[in-house]
Amino acid sequence: MGAIENLDQLHQASLAAVQLPLLTRERFADLVGLTHATVFSMCDRGYLPTLHLGGRRVFVNMEALRAMCADKVLS
């Protein structure tokens, strides 16, 4: 049992090491308190930076959004 726990911990650590700063549009909407439809529309119009993976999978790029916000604050 100890070996499986260690493998699981290793797997979790490796996932954390390669995670990208991406959220699904649905998760982003839930976190910021907007409707899914509003966030989908904002993404479609280019108001939120997105990354398209595998056809219909669209993610909000949180690092790009952070950089956009920092640019607005600093300018």
Summary of the structure (lengths in Angstrom):
residues: 75
radius of gyration: 16.4
end to end distance: 55.5
largest distance: 55.5
contacts: 156
relative contact order: 0.13
helix: 63%
strand: 16%
